[in-house]
Amino acid sequence: MKEVIAAAVVAVIVSFGFHLAERSDNSAAPEVEAKESVAQRVQRTGVLRCGYNVNPPMLVADANTGEITGFTPDIVNRMAELMHLKV
């Protein structure tokens, strides 16, 4: 049951992110026709590119090993696993 809830939360977050990415309006930038949307690029490449902000407990980066742990990486990695994507 936890996996179903986690997958649903991740799906909502990703959908919202795609929605914001497609609707972002930068009036200072010249109008250029988009070649492909973020969702299309993710589907084409099979890669989900993620940025992060180290903010415990959501995300913790070990200074010695460089290992990234926390709630956010767990959710993103599980989402990528369910969608057969590389992070």
Residue pairs with C-beta under 8 A, 6 or more apart in sequence:
3 78
6 75
6 78
7 78
7 79
7 82
9 75
10 75
10 76
10 78
10 79
10 82
11 79
13 75
14 79
17 38
18 37
18 38
18 39
21 37
21 38
22 37
22 38
22 39
36 44
42 48
42 85
46 84
46 85
46 86
47 85
47 86
47 87
48 76
48 79
48 80
48 83
48 85
48 86
48 87
50 76
50 87
52 59
52 68
52 72
52 73
53 59
54 60
54 61
56 70
57 70
57 71
58 70
58 71
58 72
59 68
59 69
59 70
59 71
59 72
59 73
60 68
60 69
60 70
61 67
61 68
62 68
62 69
76 87
77 87
79 85
80 86
80 87
